[in-house]
Amino acid sequence: MLRVGYPLTTGAIAIDDDRWFKQLFELSPDPVWIIANNQFIECNEAAVRTLGYLSREEVLNVHPSKLSPPQQPDGEDSYAKAERMMTLVRDNGLHRFEWIHNKADGTDFFAEVTLSVIEFPSGQVIYCVWRDITERKQADAALRENEARYSTLIQHIGEGISFVDSAERFTFANQAAENIFGVPPGGLQGRTLREFTTSAQFGVIEAQTRHRQTGEKSTYEIEIDRPDGVKCSLLVSAVPQFDVQGKFAGALGVFRDITECKQAEQALRESEARFRDITFSLADWVWEIDEKCCYTYSSAKGFDYFGPCRESIIGKTPFELMPPDEAKRVAAIFARIMTDKAPIKDLENWNITARGEKVCLLTNGVPILDAAGNLKGYRGVDIDITERKQMEEQVRQLAFYDLLTQLPNRRLLDDRLTQALAESKRSNRYGALIFFDLDDFKVVNDKHGHAVGDLLLVQAAQRMKSCVREVDTVVRHGGDEFVVMLGDLAADKGASTAQAGIVAEKIRAALAEPYVVVVKHDAQADTLVELRCTASIGVVVFIDREGTQDDFLRLADSAMYQAKEEGGNLIRFSELGA
């Protein structure tokens, strides 16, 4: 307890002694108050400036809670807490705590408050000093937000993340890592990678550990035996960690389950380069956007896609990295999701890289909300699924296209004929089916072999495609049979029949021209062979109201066989009821 105005060895000093107390009080850079009878009775100019008032009279002779919000951050009533703090300092002589005060403009600021008791001859007062700690509190909040962001990223990233100490014992593992190793939460703590491998791989682990101890990053493949008996192949990337003395302290490890990639490599017998591409495509892009959909953070993978400079991504929206039509589609989806503050789940989207390449990314993300529940943005992970999409397209090609001629097959014809019939119902316009069977194709096969026959089929397909519009469909129906489907002809049946006849004749003439194919021989020079092969052609025009899909296919086929029976190289027409 400070005693002011009492005799000291150097003489008595009173509160109004300008030699020290007034300077201590008035010239303090921090707000200083005198409290008596639980009210502010005096303050210095720093207190008035800090609160934003014009004079001391506006803030004196009031209870401390009058310059405070109704409640403090801990939920306690400001008046009751102020009374309790003043009681504590009277009992103990000194007390320090944090407090929120109101400024004149209504804004709040954090202060560290120090109360001490001063004894005057006339009585006891409380000496109160404030120190503005608003910036410190804001820095603490930013640090907590940053830690929460990276904790969320680590827990939601698709790869296993772990830390090991200098003895290679796991000290941390995210959920993905625990899932990869097949252990429950906390199941990796204190264990080593060796416990999940066979002795045959100990040498690999030890060699990589020694490599990391030299300060180098290590990347290697290893097989583990999970507790459930499942064997998994992992790609491990580890970055060494050193303490402040430069001593090896362990490593940050990233585990990626590449079991499926290995199995695909074995099943499809792909090359080593192909396998590396697939493995590389599994790398994830971690990102964060604000409430305006502008990127505020991107991991290195994003810059691999869109360019090495910060400006390549940061400040841009995802839609600026997409083709125009895709950008419009994805922006509409984002608008709905952000309105609902919902997660982004398995959203496929196409992007254009800095190299001009199209990549398909699978996007997952979670909303970032402030304390009031307001949306501040999203953070998430994108996985490159370009190769998967390409494989799906290859499967579609096998299902709907002929491998030899690259024409649509019978299955795709059924689908397009269904669509054409539906369109004819809406437009009231006819379409047409033209069936072709190559005359004497068997003779070509028997005389020159199937390889020459295949070359003729390819040329025949090209000639048919050159005779029709891009909107029309040329189909290999099987063997030496082809189908051409014409859509959007005339509304009049006779006119449509005439149009179909013109196209059929054009194709008939093209197919009747000689074919020249190159025949390759193993031990001899290649030879040119001239072939002739005409076609028997059947035509039917169709509209939805006049029959079914099966009716029109049957009629066109019947007309084609009529042409063949009459000697071939002819066109015959058919219609229902004829």
C-alpha positions as CSV (number, residue, x, y, z in Angstrom):
1,M,0.0,0.0,0.0
2,L,1.4,3.4,-1.0
3,R,1.1,6.1,1.7
4,V,1.1,9.7,0.5
5,G,1.4,12.7,2.7
6,Y,3.0,10.9,5.6
7,P,6.4,11.8,7.0
8,L,9.3,10.0,5.3
9,T,13.0,10.0,6.0
10,T,13.4,12.8,3.4
11,G,10.4,14.7,4.7
12,A,6.6,14.6,4.2
13,I,5.3,14.5,0.7
14,A,1.6,15.5,0.1
15,I,-0.7,14.5,-2.8
16,D,-0.5,18.1,-4.3
17,D,3.3,18.0,-4.3
18,D,4.2,18.8,-7.9
19,R,7.6,17.4,-7.6
20,W,6.5,13.8,-8.2
21,F,2.9,12.8,-7.7
22,K,1.4,15.3,-10.2
23,Q,3.9,14.3,-12.9
24,L,3.3,10.6,-12.1
25,F,-0.5,11.2,-12.4
26,E,-0.8,13.8,-15.2
27,L,2.1,12.8,-17.5
28,S,1.5,9.1,-17.5
29,P,0.9,7.8,-21.1
30,D,-1.6,5.4,-19.8
31,P,-5.1,6.4,-18.6
32,V,-4.9,6.9,-14.8
33,W,-7.9,7.3,-12.4
34,I,-8.5,7.9,-8.7
35,I,-11.4,5.9,-7.3
36,A,-13.1,6.9,-4.0
37,N,-16.4,5.6,-2.7
38,N,-16.5,3.3,-5.8
39,Q,-16.6,6.3,-8.2
40,F,-14.1,7.9,-10.5
41,I,-13.2,11.2,-8.8
42,E,-10.2,12.2,-10.8
43,C,-8.4,11.2,-14.1
44,N,-5.5,12.3,-16.2
45,E,-5.7,13.7,-19.8
46,A,-4.7,10.3,-21.2
47,A,-7.9,8.8,-19.8
48,V,-10.0,11.5,-21.5
49,R,-8.2,11.1,-24.8
50,T,-8.5,7.3,-24.7
51,L,-12.2,7.4,-24.2
52,G,-12.7,10.2,-26.8
53,Y,-14.4,12.7,-24.5
54,L,-13.9,16.5,-24.5
55,S,-13.5,17.1,-20.8
56,R,-12.9,15.3,-17.5
57,E,-16.3,16.4,-16.2
58,E,-18.0,14.0,-18.6
59,V,-16.4,10.9,-17.0
60,L,-16.0,11.8,-13.3
61,N,-18.2,11.1,-10.4
62,V,-19.5,7.9,-12.0
63,H,-19.3,4.2,-11.2
64,P,-16.7,2.4,-13.4
65,S,-19.5,0.3,-14.9
66,K,-21.0,3.4,-16.4
67,L,-18.0,3.5,-18.9
68,S,-18.5,-0.2,-19.7
69,P,-20.9,-2.4,-21.6
70,P,-23.6,-4.1,-19.5
71,Q,-21.6,-7.3,-19.4
72,Q,-18.0,-8.4,-19.6
73,P,-16.8,-11.1,-22.0
74,D,-17.1,-13.7,-19.2
75,G,-20.8,-12.9,-19.0
76,E,-20.7,-11.3,-15.6
77,D,-22.6,-8.0,-15.0
78,S,-20.2,-5.1,-15.3
79,Y,-21.5,-3.3,-12.2
80,A,-21.2,-6.5,-10.0
81,K,-17.8,-7.3,-11.3
82,A,-16.5,-3.8,-10.8
83,E,-17.7,-3.9,-7.2
84,R,-16.0,-7.3,-6.7
85,M,-12.7,-6.1,-8.2
86,M,-12.6,-3.0,-5.9
87,T,-13.3,-5.2,-2.9
88,L,-10.4,-7.5,-3.9
89,V,-7.9,-4.6,-4.1
90,R,-9.0,-3.3,-0.7
91,D,-8.4,-6.7,0.8
92,N,-5.1,-7.4,-1.0
93,G,-3.6,-4.0,-1.8
94,L,-3.1,-4.8,-5.5
95,H,-5.1,-6.5,-8.2
96,R,-4.8,-6.8,-12.0
97,F,-7.4,-8.0,-14.5
98,E,-8.8,-7.5,-18.1
99,W,-11.8,-5.3,-18.8
100,I,-13.9,-3.9,-21.7
101,H,-14.6,-0.2,-21.7
102,N,-16.9,2.0,-23.9
103,K,-15.5,4.9,-25.8
104,A,-17.6,8.1,-26.4
105,D,-18.3,6.9,-29.9
106,G,-19.8,3.7,-28.7
107,T,-16.9,1.4,-29.7
108,D,-15.3,-1.0,-27.2
109,F,-11.7,-1.5,-26.3
110,F,-9.9,-4.1,-24.2
111,A,-7.8,-2.8,-21.2
112,E,-5.6,-4.4,-18.7
113,V,-6.6,-2.7,-15.4
114,T,-4.2,-2.4,-12.4
115,L,-5.8,-1.4,-9.1
116,S,-3.7,-0.4,-6.1
117,V,-4.6,1.1,-2.7
118,I,-3.1,4.5,-1.8
119,E,-3.4,5.8,1.8
120,F,-3.8,9.5,2.4
121,P,-4.0,11.2,5.7
122,S,-7.6,12.1,4.8
123,G,-8.5,8.5,3.8
124,Q,-8.0,5.6,1.4
125,V,-8.4,5.8,-2.4
126,I,-7.9,3.3,-5.3
127,Y,-5.2,4.2,-7.9
128,C,-6.4,2.8,-11.2
129,V,-4.2,2.4,-14.4
130,W,-5.5,1.2,-17.7
131,R,-3.4,-0.2,-20.5
132,D,-5.0,-0.6,-23.9
133,I,-4.5,-4.3,-25.0
134,T,-7.0,-4.2,-28.0
135,E,-4.2,-5.0,-30.5
136,R,-2.9,-7.9,-28.4
137,K,-6.4,-9.3,-28.1
138,Q,-6.9,-9.0,-31.9
139,A,-3.5,-10.8,-32.5
140,D,-4.6,-13.6,-30.2
141,A,-7.9,-14.0,-32.0
142,A,-6.0,-14.0,-35.4
143,L,-3.7,-16.7,-34.1
144,R,-6.6,-18.8,-32.9
145,E,-8.3,-18.5,-36.3
146,N,-5.1,-19.4,-38.1
147,E,-4.7,-22.5,-36.0
148,A,-8.3,-23.5,-36.5
149,R,-8.0,-23.1,-40.3
150,Y,-4.9,-25.3,-40.6
151,S,-6.3,-27.8,-38.1
152,T,-9.5,-28.0,-40.3
153,L,-7.4,-28.4,-43.4
154,I,-5.2,-31.1,-42.0
155,Q,-8.3,-33.1,-40.7
156,H,-10.2,-32.7,-44.0
157,I,-7.4,-33.3,-46.4
158,G,-7.5,-36.6,-48.3
159,E,-4.0,-37.6,-47.5
160,G,-2.6,-38.9,-44.2
161,I,-0.7,-36.3,-42.2
162,S,1.6,-37.3,-39.3
163,F,4.5,-36.2,-37.1
164,V,7.1,-38.6,-35.7
165,D,9.8,-37.8,-33.1
166,S,13.5,-38.5,-33.4
167,A,12.8,-42.2,-32.5
168,E,10.3,-42.4,-35.4
169,R,7.4,-42.8,-33.0
170,F,4.1,-41.2,-34.1
171,T,3.2,-38.1,-32.0
172,F,0.3,-36.9,-34.2
173,A,-1.8,-38.4,-37.0
174,N,-4.9,-37.0,-38.7
175,Q,-8.1,-39.0,-39.3
176,A,-7.0,-39.8,-42.9
177,A,-3.8,-41.3,-41.6
178,E,-5.6,-43.4,-39.0
179,N,-8.0,-44.6,-41.7
180,I,-5.1,-45.6,-44.0
181,F,-3.5,-47.6,-41.2
182,G,-6.8,-49.1,-40.1
183,V,-6.6,-48.0,-36.5
184,P,-9.1,-46.3,-34.2
185,P,-8.6,-42.6,-33.2
186,G,-5.3,-42.3,-31.3
187,G,-4.2,-45.8,-32.5
188,L,-1.0,-44.5,-34.1
189,Q,0.2,-42.6,-31.0
190,G,3.6,-43.9,-29.7
191,R,3.9,-46.6,-32.4
192,T,6.4,-46.8,-35.3
193,L,6.0,-47.4,-39.0
194,R,8.0,-50.6,-38.6
195,E,5.2,-52.2,-36.5
196,F,3.0,-52.1,-39.6
197,T,5.5,-53.6,-42.1
198,T,7.4,-56.9,-42.6
199,S,11.1,-57.3,-41.7
200,A,11.9,-57.3,-45.5
201,Q,11.1,-53.5,-45.5
202,F,13.0,-52.5,-42.4
203,G,16.0,-51.7,-44.6
204,V,13.9,-49.2,-46.7
205,I,12.7,-47.5,-43.6
206,E,16.1,-47.2,-42.0
207,A,17.7,-45.9,-45.2
208,Q,15.0,-43.2,-45.5
209,T,15.4,-42.3,-41.9
210,R,19.2,-41.8,-42.3
211,H,18.5,-39.8,-45.5
212,R,16.2,-37.4,-43.6
213,Q,18.7,-37.0,-40.8
214,T,21.0,-35.3,-43.3
215,G,18.3,-32.7,-43.9
216,E,16.9,-34.1,-47.1
217,K,13.2,-34.8,-47.9
218,S,12.5,-38.4,-48.6
219,T,9.8,-40.0,-50.8
220,Y,9.4,-43.8,-51.1
221,E,6.8,-46.6,-51.5
222,I,6.2,-49.2,-48.8
223,E,3.7,-51.9,-48.1
224,I,1.9,-52.2,-44.7
225,D,-0.2,-54.9,-43.0
226,R,-3.2,-53.3,-41.3
227,P,-4.7,-54.8,-38.2
228,D,-7.6,-56.1,-40.2
229,G,-5.3,-58.2,-42.4
230,V,-5.6,-55.9,-45.4
231,K,-2.3,-55.1,-47.2
232,C,-1.9,-51.6,-48.5
233,S,0.7,-49.9,-50.7
234,L,1.6,-46.4,-49.5
235,L,3.5,-43.5,-51.0
236,V,5.3,-41.8,-48.2
237,S,6.7,-38.2,-48.3
238,A,8.7,-37.1,-45.2
239,V,10.2,-33.7,-44.4
240,P,12.8,-33.6,-41.6
241,Q,12.3,-31.4,-38.6
242,F,15.1,-29.9,-36.5
243,D,15.1,-28.2,-33.1
244,V,16.5,-24.7,-32.4
245,Q,20.0,-26.3,-31.7
246,G,19.9,-27.9,-35.2
247,K,19.4,-31.4,-33.8
248,F,17.2,-33.8,-35.7
249,A,13.8,-33.8,-33.9
250,G,11.7,-36.0,-36.2
251,A,9.7,-35.6,-39.4
252,L,6.5,-34.4,-40.9
253,G,5.1,-37.3,-43.0
254,V,2.4,-37.5,-45.7
255,F,0.9,-40.9,-46.5
256,R,-1.1,-41.5,-49.7
257,D,-2.9,-44.9,-50.2
258,I,-1.8,-46.0,-53.6
259,T,-3.2,-49.6,-53.3
260,E,-5.8,-49.1,-56.0
261,C,-3.3,-47.5,-58.3
262,K,-1.0,-50.5,-57.9
263,Q,-3.9,-52.9,-58.5
264,A,-4.9,-50.9,-61.6
265,E,-1.3,-51.0,-62.8
266,Q,-1.1,-54.8,-62.4
267,A,-4.6,-55.4,-64.0
268,L,-4.1,-53.1,-67.0
269,R,-0.3,-53.7,-67.4
270,E,0.3,-50.0,-67.8
271,S,3.8,-48.6,-68.2
272,E,5.7,-47.1,-65.3
273,A,5.2,-43.6,-66.7
274,R,1.5,-44.1,-66.8
275,F,1.4,-45.2,-63.2
276,R,3.4,-42.1,-62.1
277,D,0.9,-39.9,-63.9
278,I,-2.0,-41.5,-62.1
279,T,-0.2,-41.3,-58.7
280,F,0.6,-37.6,-59.4
281,S,-3.0,-36.9,-60.3
282,L,-4.1,-38.0,-56.8
283,A,-2.3,-35.0,-55.3
284,D,-4.7,-32.6,-53.7
285,W,-5.1,-28.8,-54.1
286,V,-6.0,-27.1,-50.8
287,W,-7.6,-23.7,-51.1
288,E,-9.6,-21.0,-49.3
289,I,-12.0,-18.3,-50.6
290,D,-13.7,-15.3,-49.0
291,E,-17.3,-14.4,-49.0
292,K,-16.9,-12.9,-52.5
293,C,-15.5,-16.2,-53.8
294,C,-12.0,-14.7,-54.2
295,Y,-9.1,-17.0,-53.4
296,T,-7.3,-15.9,-50.3
297,Y,-5.1,-19.0,-50.0
298,S,-3.8,-21.8,-52.3
299,S,-1.4,-24.7,-51.7
300,A,1.5,-25.3,-54.1
301,K,-0.6,-27.7,-56.2
302,G,-2.9,-24.8,-57.3
303,F,0.1,-22.9,-58.6
304,D,1.2,-26.0,-60.5
305,Y,-2.1,-25.8,-62.3
306,F,-2.6,-22.1,-62.9
307,G,0.9,-20.5,-62.8
308,P,3.7,-19.8,-60.4
309,C,2.9,-16.2,-59.5
310,R,0.6,-15.4,-56.5
311,E,-1.5,-13.3,-58.8
312,S,-2.3,-16.4,-60.9
313,I,-4.8,-17.5,-58.2
314,I,-5.0,-15.1,-55.2
315,G,-7.7,-12.5,-55.6
316,K,-9.3,-14.4,-58.5
317,T,-12.5,-16.4,-58.3
318,P,-12.8,-20.1,-59.3
319,F,-14.9,-19.1,-62.2
320,E,-12.1,-17.0,-63.8
321,L,-10.1,-20.3,-64.2
322,M,-12.9,-22.1,-66.1
323,P,-14.3,-22.0,-69.6
324,P,-17.2,-19.5,-69.9
325,D,-20.1,-22.0,-70.0
326,E,-18.6,-24.0,-67.1
327,A,-18.0,-20.8,-65.1
328,K,-21.7,-19.9,-65.5
329,R,-22.9,-23.3,-64.4
330,V,-20.5,-23.6,-61.4
331,A,-21.2,-20.0,-60.3
332,A,-24.9,-20.7,-60.1
333,I,-24.2,-23.8,-57.9
334,F,-21.9,-21.8,-55.7
335,A,-24.6,-19.1,-55.2
336,R,-27.1,-21.7,-54.0
337,I,-24.6,-23.4,-51.7
338,M,-23.4,-20.1,-50.2
339,T,-26.9,-18.9,-49.6
340,D,-27.6,-22.0,-47.5
341,K,-24.1,-21.9,-45.9
342,A,-23.9,-25.6,-46.9
343,P,-20.8,-27.7,-47.6
344,I,-19.6,-28.3,-51.1
345,K,-19.8,-32.0,-51.8
346,D,-18.2,-33.8,-54.8
347,L,-18.7,-30.9,-57.2
348,E,-17.1,-31.8,-60.6
349,N,-15.8,-28.8,-62.6
350,W,-13.6,-28.2,-65.6
351,N,-10.7,-25.7,-65.5
352,I,-8.1,-24.3,-67.9
353,T,-4.5,-24.5,-66.7
354,A,-1.8,-22.0,-67.4
355,R,-0.6,-24.4,-70.1
356,G,-4.0,-24.2,-71.8
357,E,-5.0,-27.8,-70.7
358,K,-8.4,-28.7,-69.4
359,V,-8.5,-30.5,-66.0
360,C,-11.5,-31.8,-64.2
361,L,-11.4,-31.2,-60.4
362,L,-13.6,-32.8,-57.8
363,T,-14.3,-30.1,-55.2
364,N,-15.2,-30.6,-51.5
365,G,-15.3,-27.7,-49.0
366,V,-16.7,-26.5,-45.7
367,P,-18.1,-23.0,-44.9
368,I,-16.1,-20.6,-42.7
369,L,-18.4,-18.9,-40.3
370,D,-17.7,-16.1,-37.8
371,A,-18.8,-16.1,-34.2
372,A,-22.2,-14.6,-35.3
373,G,-22.7,-17.4,-37.8
374,N,-22.1,-15.1,-40.8
375,L,-20.5,-16.7,-43.9
376,K,-16.9,-15.5,-44.3
377,G,-15.9,-17.9,-47.1
378,Y,-15.0,-21.5,-47.8
379,R,-12.0,-23.7,-47.4
380,G,-11.6,-27.1,-49.1
381,V,-9.7,-29.6,-51.2
382,D,-9.8,-30.2,-55.0
383,I,-8.8,-33.6,-56.4
384,D,-7.7,-34.0,-60.0
385,I,-10.1,-36.6,-61.6
386,T,-9.2,-35.7,-65.2
387,E,-7.9,-39.2,-65.9
388,R,-11.0,-40.8,-64.4
389,K,-13.2,-38.7,-66.7
390,Q,-11.1,-39.7,-69.7
391,M,-11.4,-43.4,-68.8
392,E,-15.2,-43.0,-68.5
393,E,-15.2,-41.5,-72.0
394,Q,-13.2,-44.5,-73.3
395,V,-15.7,-46.8,-71.7
396,R,-18.5,-44.8,-73.4
397,Q,-16.7,-45.1,-76.7
398,L,-16.4,-48.9,-76.3
399,A,-20.1,-49.1,-75.4
400,F,-21.5,-46.9,-78.2
401,Y,-19.0,-46.8,-81.0
402,D,-17.6,-49.3,-83.5
403,L,-13.8,-49.8,-83.0
404,L,-13.0,-50.3,-86.6
405,T,-14.8,-47.5,-88.3
406,Q,-15.3,-45.2,-85.2
407,L,-19.0,-44.9,-86.2
408,P,-21.8,-45.1,-83.7
409,N,-23.0,-48.7,-83.1
410,R,-26.4,-50.3,-82.9
411,R,-26.9,-49.4,-79.3
412,L,-26.3,-45.7,-80.0
413,L,-28.6,-45.8,-83.0
414,D,-31.4,-47.0,-80.8
415,D,-30.8,-44.1,-78.4
416,R,-30.7,-41.5,-81.2
417,L,-33.7,-42.9,-83.0
418,T,-35.7,-42.6,-79.8
419,Q,-34.6,-39.0,-79.6
420,A,-35.4,-38.4,-83.3
421,L,-38.9,-39.8,-82.9
422,A,-39.6,-37.6,-79.9
423,E,-38.3,-34.6,-81.8
424,S,-40.5,-35.4,-84.8
425,K,-43.5,-35.4,-82.4
426,R,-42.6,-31.9,-81.3
427,S,-41.7,-30.5,-84.7
428,N,-44.2,-32.5,-86.8
429,R,-41.3,-33.0,-89.3
430,Y,-40.2,-36.4,-90.8
431,G,-36.9,-38.2,-90.5
432,A,-35.6,-41.1,-92.5
433,L,-33.7,-44.4,-92.0
434,I,-31.5,-45.7,-94.8
435,F,-30.2,-49.2,-94.5
436,F,-27.1,-50.3,-96.5
437,D,-25.7,-53.8,-97.2
438,L,-22.5,-54.1,-99.2
439,D,-22.9,-56.3,-102.2
440,D,-20.4,-59.2,-102.6
441,F,-18.5,-58.1,-99.5
442,K,-18.0,-61.8,-98.7
443,V,-16.2,-62.3,-102.0
444,V,-13.7,-59.5,-101.1
445,N,-13.1,-61.2,-97.7
446,D,-12.7,-64.6,-99.2
447,K,-10.4,-63.5,-102.0
448,H,-8.2,-60.9,-100.2
449,G,-8.6,-61.7,-96.5
450,H,-10.3,-59.9,-93.6
451,A,-7.6,-57.3,-93.3
452,V,-8.4,-56.0,-96.8
453,G,-12.1,-56.3,-96.0
454,D,-11.6,-54.1,-92.9
455,L,-9.9,-51.4,-95.0
456,L,-12.8,-51.4,-97.4
457,L,-15.3,-51.0,-94.5
458,V,-13.3,-48.0,-93.2
459,Q,-13.3,-46.3,-96.6
460,A,-17.0,-47.1,-97.1
461,A,-17.8,-45.5,-93.7
462,Q,-15.8,-42.4,-94.7
463,R,-17.7,-42.1,-98.0
464,M,-21.1,-42.3,-96.3
465,K,-20.1,-39.6,-93.7
466,S,-19.0,-37.3,-96.5
467,C,-22.5,-37.5,-98.1
468,V,-24.6,-36.4,-95.1
469,R,-24.9,-33.4,-92.8
470,E,-23.0,-33.2,-89.4
471,V,-26.4,-33.5,-87.6
472,D,-27.2,-36.8,-89.3
473,T,-26.0,-40.1,-87.9
474,V,-24.0,-42.8,-89.8
475,V,-24.0,-46.2,-88.0
476,R,-22.2,-49.5,-88.5
477,H,-25.1,-51.9,-87.8
478,G,-22.9,-55.0,-87.9
479,G,-20.7,-56.9,-90.4
480,D,-21.1,-55.1,-93.7
481,E,-24.4,-53.4,-92.8
482,F,-24.6,-49.7,-92.2
483,V,-27.5,-47.3,-91.3
484,V,-27.9,-43.6,-92.0
485,M,-30.5,-41.7,-90.0
486,L,-31.6,-38.3,-91.3
487,G,-33.5,-35.9,-89.0
488,D,-35.5,-32.7,-89.4
489,L,-36.7,-33.3,-93.0
490,A,-39.9,-31.7,-94.4
491,A,-43.3,-31.6,-92.8
492,D,-44.7,-33.2,-95.9
493,K,-44.1,-37.0,-96.3
494,G,-43.6,-36.9,-100.1
495,A,-41.1,-34.1,-99.9
496,S,-39.2,-36.0,-97.1
497,T,-39.2,-39.2,-99.1
498,A,-37.7,-37.2,-102.0
499,Q,-35.0,-35.7,-99.8
500,A,-34.1,-39.1,-98.4
501,G,-33.9,-40.5,-101.9
502,I,-31.5,-37.8,-103.0
503,V,-29.2,-38.7,-100.1
504,A,-29.5,-42.4,-100.7
505,E,-28.6,-42.0,-104.3
506,K,-25.6,-39.8,-103.4
507,I,-24.3,-42.5,-101.1
508,R,-25.1,-45.3,-103.6
509,A,-23.0,-43.5,-106.2
510,A,-20.1,-42.9,-103.8
511,L,-20.0,-46.5,-102.6
512,A,-20.1,-47.8,-106.2
513,E,-16.8,-45.9,-107.0
514,P,-13.7,-48.2,-107.0
515,Y,-11.8,-48.7,-103.7
516,V,-8.0,-48.7,-103.6
517,V,-6.5,-50.2,-100.5
518,V,-2.8,-50.8,-99.5
519,V,-2.1,-54.4,-98.7
520,K,0.9,-54.9,-96.4
521,H,3.1,-58.0,-96.6
522,D,5.6,-59.2,-94.0
523,A,8.5,-60.1,-96.4
524,Q,7.4,-58.3,-99.6
525,A,6.7,-54.8,-100.7
526,D,3.3,-53.4,-100.1
527,T,0.8,-53.7,-103.0
528,L,-2.2,-51.7,-104.1
529,V,-5.5,-53.5,-104.7
530,E,-8.5,-52.0,-106.5
531,L,-11.8,-53.3,-105.3
532,R,-15.4,-52.7,-106.4
533,C,-18.3,-53.1,-104.0
534,T,-21.8,-51.7,-104.5
535,A,-24.6,-51.5,-101.9
536,S,-28.2,-52.6,-101.6
537,I,-30.2,-49.8,-100.0
538,G,-33.5,-49.7,-98.2
539,V,-35.3,-46.4,-97.2
540,V,-38.2,-45.5,-94.9
541,V,-39.3,-42.1,-93.7
542,F,-40.7,-41.9,-90.2
543,I,-42.6,-39.7,-87.9
544,D,-43.7,-40.5,-84.3
545,R,-47.4,-40.7,-85.1
546,E,-47.1,-43.3,-87.9
547,G,-45.4,-46.2,-86.1
548,T,-42.9,-47.4,-83.6
549,Q,-39.2,-47.6,-83.6
550,D,-39.3,-51.3,-84.3
551,D,-41.7,-50.7,-87.2
552,F,-39.3,-48.3,-88.9
553,L,-36.2,-50.5,-88.4
554,R,-38.1,-53.5,-89.8
555,L,-39.3,-51.6,-92.8
556,A,-35.9,-50.2,-93.7
557,D,-34.3,-53.6,-93.4
558,S,-37.1,-55.2,-95.5
559,A,-36.6,-52.6,-98.3
560,M,-32.8,-53.2,-98.2
561,Y,-33.3,-57.0,-98.7
562,Q,-35.7,-56.3,-101.5
563,A,-33.0,-54.3,-103.3
564,K,-30.5,-57.1,-102.8
565,E,-32.9,-59.7,-104.1
566,E,-33.4,-57.6,-107.3
567,G,-29.6,-57.7,-108.0
568,G,-28.1,-55.1,-105.7
569,N,-26.8,-51.6,-106.3
570,L,-30.4,-50.4,-106.0
571,I,-32.5,-48.2,-103.8
572,R,-35.9,-49.4,-102.6
573,F,-38.5,-47.6,-100.4
574,S,-41.0,-49.0,-97.9
575,E,-43.7,-47.6,-95.7
576,L,-46.3,-48.9,-93.2
577,G,-49.3,-50.6,-94.8
578,A,-47.5,-50.9,-98.2
